[in-house]
Structure formats: C-alpha cells, structure tokens
C-alpha cells in the first residue's frame, strides 16, 4: 500500500487588515504583512480606537489600550535565542515564537 504526505503552504496576499495594525518600530512595520500597517507615533492614548499593536516591549500605555479599548498586543521577541520572559496580566496571553 502506498502512503502520501502533503504539506500545504498558504499563499501570502498583501492585503489590508480589517482592524488597524500599528507597529512600534520601523523594523516591525517592514515585516508586518499587511498593506495598511502603520508606524505608531508613540504611546497610544487611552481614547485611541482598538488596534493590533506589534511590539517588542510591553508598556503601561499598551496595557491600558488593551484593557480600555480592547486592543490586541502581539509581543514579539527581539532575538531568536534565549527565553521569552513574561509577567502576570489581567488579560489573556499568548506566546508566539518569531521565525529566524
């Protein structure tokens, strides 16, 4: 009997996201993957609308934006080695490993 293994690779489509995507650095914006990704102009205000923030550093303003506006923070590790340190939060957490 023959057996087959198939691997599917998604097709990258550089389209717009449904929600705003904000990168906290030019390097992260360059690798964002969405055509409407914008460079964050500093810390979000408490009145800022909900957005997805790409960052390597969690700040109090980002945490407040998550808590008050319902934003999402994708916290990326700045290196491909070592451990990714976390801290206790009052909201859901997810860890993503950055590809080298």
C-alpha positions in Angstrom: 0.0 0.0 0.0 1.3 3.5 -0.9 1.0 6.3 1.6 1.4 10.0 0.8 2.2 13.1 2.8 1.2 16.5 1.6 2.2 19.9 3.1 0.1 22.9 2.3 1.7 26.3 2.2 -0.6 29.4 2.4 -0.4 32.0 -0.3 0.7 35.4 1.0 -1.7 38.1 0.0 -0.5 41.6 0.9 -4.0 43.0 1.6 -5.5 45.3 4.2 -6.4 44.1 7.6 -9.9 44.6 9.0 -8.6 46.5 12.0 -5.8 49.0 12.3 -2.3 47.4 12.6 0.3 49.6 14.4 4.0 48.7 14.5 6.1 50.3 17.3 9.3 50.3 15.2 10.2 50.6 11.5 11.7 47.1 11.5 8.4 45.6 12.7 6.4 47.7 10.1 8.7 46.4 7.4 7.7 42.8 8.2 4.1 43.5 9.1 2.5 41.6 6.2 -0.5 44.0 5.8 -0.6 46.8 3.2 -2.3 49.1 5.8 0.2 48.6 8.6 1.2 52.0 10.1 4.1 53.1 12.3 2.9 54.0 15.7 3.6 57.6 16.6 4.4 56.9 20.2 2.3 55.5 23.1 -1.5 55.1 22.4 -3.7 57.4 24.2 -6.4 55.9 26.5 -9.0 57.2 24.0 -7.4 55.6 20.9 -9.6 53.1 19.0 -8.9 49.4 19.2 -6.0 48.2 17.1 -3.4 45.4 16.8 0.0 46.6 18.1 3.2 44.8 17.0 5.9 45.5 19.6 9.0 44.0 21.3 8.3 45.9 24.6 5.2 46.0 26.7 4.4 49.4 28.1 1.8 50.7 30.5 0.1 52.6 27.7 -0.2 49.5 25.6 -1.6 47.6 28.6 -4.1 50.4 29.2 -5.2 50.3 25.5 -5.8 46.6 25.8 -7.8 47.0 28.9 -9.9 50.0 27.9 -10.2 49.9 24.1 -10.0 46.2 23.5 -6.7 46.4 21.5 -4.5 43.4 20.9 -0.7 43.4 21.6 1.4 40.9 19.7 4.6 40.9 21.8 7.5 39.7 19.7 10.9 38.5 21.0 13.7 40.6 19.7 16.1 37.7 19.3 15.8 34.0 18.2 17.7 32.7 21.2 17.1 32.6 24.9 13.9 32.6 26.8 10.9 34.9 26.4 10.1 36.4 29.8 6.5 37.1 30.7 4.7 38.8 33.5 1.3 38.3 35.1 -1.5 40.2 33.5 -5.3 40.6 34.0 -6.0 39.6 30.4 -5.4 36.7 28.1 -1.9 36.0 27.0 -0.5 34.1 24.0 3.1 33.4 23.2 4.4 33.3 19.6 7.8 32.3 18.5 9.4 34.6 15.9 10.8 32.8 12.9 14.5 33.3 12.4 
